Amino acid sequence: MVGSVFWVAATDQYQLEGRTYGASDNNDGLSPERAKRTVNNAILACIASVNDMVVLLPGAHSVSTTVTVNKAGLTIVGISGALPTVDQRGPAGSRRLKSSITSTETAGIIFTVSAVDCEISFINFSPPAAGGRGISLAPLSGAANRTYVHDCTFSLIATASTTTFGITVPAGVTADLLEDVLVSRCYFISGTGASTGANGPGVNILSTAHNFTVEQCTFALKETAAWAAAILSSNVGSLGFLVRECDFIAPTSATTVITNVIDCTSMTVDASTTVLRCYFTTGSTKQIKGTATPDVAASENYVADATGGLLTAK
């Protein structure tokens, strides 16, 4: 059951069904005709653990400081340009999502999740240049446990930087542990056809995480420089990392490639990473990189090249 639904407009004046309305944080936000102006104010109005929802109306939303998602059980959703379907791969790209959001802050983080059981979907995140992040998951003592991110696009298309990430779990202290995060049916784009720099991973896990799953996602390299890794999980204490049914796309098989597509170096517990039914493009140094072969369990993974073939251990 959904609690209260708060609507947020991307601009001061917006249109619904041919009529013009004014957005304001003084509005109650409980109707599309009385939308709030900022996501932060909508979250402030929500109550934790009652399944409240924030809906981003169509348009280009922008924030100047990080949006802190700190209400347990909160859902934040944008508007899809296509009929949402359950358990099917999507979206094909940011064109299908009518709600987008970026930050004007240098190296800004758009969303930081610091509460359990939050859900984020149908939003195109465009992290700012030089170290921006789309979503940061707080690893502090399980603060963001069971976060569910699905059907979002992460467009890493501003000036490239190896510290720009789509979804990141920043490094924490030894005792920190993030559990049971699911990233599903998302689209990660690194660069544009004219970009010459390199971005950081689409999914970047630096703290201890247990049972973190990335499924049915597409990672597309579009710039003219190599992408060091599409997915990185590098904490020795992480366990149960699952990547399944993902596609990895590069524009060429030479130079402009994803160097180490899934990089799990430092996850040294045997079979702490599982990779199932993924499709890789050719040209990568390693499709799956681990410290040692026993650290990764892989099955039914394929490399798309001139002849096609089953991926063997590398």
Buried (B, 14 or more C-beta within 10 A) or exposed (E): EEBBBBBBBBBEEBEBEEEEBBBBBEBEBBEBEBBBBBBBBBBBBBEBEBBBBBBBBBBEBBBEEBBBBBBBBBBBBBBBBBEBEEEEBBBEBBEBBBBBBBBEBEBBBBBBBBBBBBBBBBBBBBBBBBBBBBBBBBBBEBBBBBBBBBBBBBBBBBEBBBEBBBBBBBEBEEEBBBBBBBBBBBBBBBBBEEBEBBBBBBBBBBBBBBBBBBBBBBBBBBBBBBBBBBBBBBBEBBBBBBBBBBBBBBBEBEEBBBBBBBBBBBBBBEEBBBBBBBBBBBBBEBBBBBBEEEBBBBEEBBBBEEEEEEBEEB
